[in-house]
């Protein structure tokens, strides 16, 4: 099969407007710092009624194809991961086929994959599996993930966000998926789900969702470590895998504080499987060695000790990956890949060359995987890695160019989204000049629920 299948190019899209979390704290009458420090969120991007999951994905795919200048018939597979469902049958993928119309290319496998925030990762795995199979026809794959994360008024609302990421998948990639190394955990849980088909909002058991996430992280990391240690043993290396073997670590990010705790949790896993002579490495943790694992998820003293012990590691391995999440919020399926883009935008190709990036993907309900990318060694000017890194470097500038909206305006738009969700025979209100240039938007929903899109010049 082809070598080093992985990510060749990436594009990130987020809405052109945001609400400031400090403003939201005041507006919601909660204590100062609850969202900005407690959750670690500074801004939250949100979409007007003019944008839906189809328009988000149209925009991100179009931008990726324009930037890479690939011919449309060079794509043989297109996968979409999303949990923003506007039709129970018709896939977002079918809408994206509009973009391929002029090229005449209809020979494109792949449809949508849904399980909460995990659909993007399932799509990436599908694309890579196709490329390493007898069905691969030599063309590229596109993986698209996107979501509009909105919650009703209440304590989950500040953990919203919106965005989409498109990735070009092919062989000899600067970010290659490491073969044979996926640790997966799946179980039946009702932590976050969307049973109400007449509403955009999920049902959430916030506290349970955090425990489910951390338990899945423990399980996935354990099985990833077993797999890599087995590979090492076959190569004559006999030692435990630890966080030291990951130069960078990215996570699905429902809110940034959760990620800092998650990196700390990985350190706790390393500590628990270490022998007793590693106290200098894991300072302040010895008192917690004998705790039963199920008692560790809600232990505030352990939380504090872990955050302290892992702070340096967090700053080195993970903090840079949270830039987009901090400023834009949760993007569900695209969250993890937004973290990858943030990491690339905050490091040079030379910094990244030869490193291993660990990735944890979590989708409520639940499905989770721990896997890794190997970054290519060649960081020379014009190399695929250098090109990829340069293409993402404008991320902070693009985020800074968004329009700040007041909590009142944000709430009004959320109310409009409620009002227009699943309405027929309407043209969304709003000024298309508020969208970034080149953005696709919803122009009309006709009396048969058929959606028509246009592109802002
Ligand atoms: N200054 C500083 N910190 C403050 C503060 C203040 N004034 N006030 C509160 N805090 C801290 C709290 O101490 C708490 O931190 P710790 O957990 O470290 O103690 C933090 O802020 C949050 O406060 P609460 O626990 O009181 O928050 P809450 O109960 O109001 O809601 C939430 C938090 C449960 C995450 C809620 O926002 C929610 O349900 N969000 C959606 C679900 C979610 O994101 N789950 C995450 C895992 S599931 C997943 O990953 C899938 C997905 O994408 C949804």
Boltz pocket constraint, residues with backbone or C-beta under 6 A from the ligand:
constraints:
  - pocket:
      binder: B
      contacts: [[A, 31], [A, 32], [A, 33], [A, 34], [A, 35], [A, 37], [A, 38], [A, 39], [A, 117], [A, 155], [A, 156], [A, 157], [A, 158], [A, 159], [A, 192], [A, 204], [A, 205], [A, 206], [A, 207], [A, 209], [A, 210], [A, 213], [A, 252], [A, 253], [A, 254], [A, 255], [A, 258], [A, 330], [A, 332], [A, 362], [A, 363], [A, 364]]
      max_distance: 6.0
